[in-house]
């Protein structure tokens, strides 16, 4: 019963009301174009009258507020009722539910929240009514979604909700079970006959199943409950795969390439354009996924191809055309339902129309495949009979030809005997030539052995030469003969520098600076060492002149080398030009090195001269 005392109708509820959907002027809405209004602000503002059967968020960039009024004419069981919202693609829903004291409780739900955070583990959005004592209550709902959604608000008792949910999930189980059965059957057919159309049909059915799961919210519940961001891509990706495999399957089943080359080219263009649109949506603007009407183009093209080829006498196309006709009916009913024009139809028909049509389509497409196989088998049997007749004719022709061949073979045999004598004479000549070739081969083998021995000697010389070059380069690096390019060839990168420092620092063995332990393992940093006793990790730079250096290590090497080779006379400006580093940085770093150079001069040893510039490192 609905009260007429106010502009917005109030729903009267007693214990006999199990379910009720709010429609038309039972729902009022408020559009928040600033997306900043709070609940307290909204309570003070006037809501607009809803003129659609089910209200929608027509401006997707705005936040919408909805309110419904309920009057409990008698006290109902506590926690025995819920309010449910249907459209599973809604991003965010905030429900504000009052108690008898007028205090509101905020409850969040929506496709952008983890599935585990919902009140009930159900595909719809449910909000438990906190107080159902006798009285009048106003419920507010804040909705924000990148999709245009039908805001279907339903009052249900817990008992009715359980009954409805169980029946709904049984229906889903039957629907997806049939999809799996069709997939398994056609996969076995593909393995048996190796016709690719069965495999494409399997992919098409799986894509349909993924779309239905994404649209129903079942995919979020079972496939990616912890990743709500995937809800933004599920519908769009599934529809793309459905369109693509529908076109590819149609090409194979209807033999479009042979029977309609112009349509085949058009299908190929549509496949490319649809793929480009999908990739653009996927990587640049996922909000375009909401425009589902683009799928009408590839599906209409497949339907048109079926009609054209059927008119040209290809019988398997009849089931294909019938299947797509039923599918288009499902799409029309679903579109009208989304626009709120099918409220006069029973809810299962309007809501599950597309699913029912998909099932019928899969059955009819299976008939189309079976019809094609039957026709192909009939053509194969006819070809087999024709082959048998041809074989009989061939047998007769063979007998006549054999008689003629016997006469020709006898004459040819006599001719071959004469030629055989000539060949025997030629074989003696060839045998003599082979004997001479064997002698030549023995000589070549001896020469090859000599060449191999010379190659081994040359390889040894190359190894010695390479070693000598490395020694000369290293000696020059320790002297004063190298420019930066030659120096960089010896120490090209950070890895080579760290390796050199590590070898120089621990040339006499590792000793931990904390506990004096001598055993170690590799540290986390390159060429660092970690004490196995106290776990202290010491880097290759620690206690060297390069510790806390802010310039690249290979340039720090070369700077040290230049100061050593010039005996500290090189200026910071020259260092800046050679190393392409600021003069102030070169000056600061040169001061430190020159100080170490002066200290080494006071206590110079013969070994310091042999070590060259590396004596300044430690």
Buried (B, 14 or more C-beta within 10 A) or exposed (E): EEEEEEEBBBBBBEBEBBEBBBBBBBBBBBBBEEEEBEEEEBEEEEBEEBEBBBBBBEEBEBBBBBBBBBBBBEEBEEEEBBBBBBBBBBBBBBBBBBBEEEEBEEBBBBBBBEBEEBBBEBBBBBBBBBBBEEBEBBBBBBBBBBBBBBBBBBBBBBEBBEBBBEEBBEEBEEBBEBBEEBBEBBBEBBEEEEBEBBBBBBBBBBBBBBBBBBBBBBBBBEEBBEEBEBBBBBBBBBBBBBBBBBBBBBBBBBBBBEBBEEBBEBBBEBBEEBEEBBEEBBEEEBEBBBEBEBBBBBBEBBBBBBBBBBEEEBEBBBBBBBBBBBBBBBBBBBBBBBEBEBBEBEEEEBBBBBBBBBBBBBBBBBBBBEBBBEEEEEEEEEEEEEEEEEEEEEEEEEEEEEEEEEEEEEEEEEEEEEEEEEEEEEEEEEEEEEEEEEEEEEEEEEEEEEEEEEEEEEEEEEEEEEEEEEEEBEEBBBEBEBEBEEBBEBBEEEEBBBBBBBEBBBEEEBEBEEEEBEEBEEBEBBBBBBBEBEEBBBBBBBEBBBEEBEBBBBBBBBBBBBBBBEEBEBEBEBBBEBBEBEBEBBBEBBEBBBEBBEEBEEEEEEEBEEBBBBBBBE
